[in-house]
Amino acid sequence: REGLEEIDGIEFFGHKKHRLPNILSVYIPEIDGERVVMMLDEKHIQAATGSACSALRDESSHVLKAIGKSETEAGSTLRFSFGRGTTEEHINTLVEVLPGLVEEARSL
């Protein structure tokens, strides 16, 4: 979370103390999540849109709908999963590049 708060309108999902520590799910208004995922991939950063519950489906996440997100908002949700191989450098790179990519995506 730290360092990403500068992204205008970003909303972090999950309770600060009662969520999985290896998953970061965020809503970023005015972006096309799929486009940002592709932009991140070009930087060798893996991400997904929506929630894990809908990863294999071609429809919006029922989880995001249940918390009141629209189809458009669900499409502007990014999910990052961290594992044993994730280093502090990986996280720092994400924090460094994501704000600029969001700005670029919003200008398209």
Secondary structure, DSSP 8 states (H G I E B T S, - for coil): -TTTTTSTT-EE-S-SSSS-TTEEEEE-TT--HHHHHHHHHHTT---EES-GGGTTSSS--HHHHHTT--HHHHTTEEEEE--TT--HHHHHHHHHHHHHHHHHHHH-
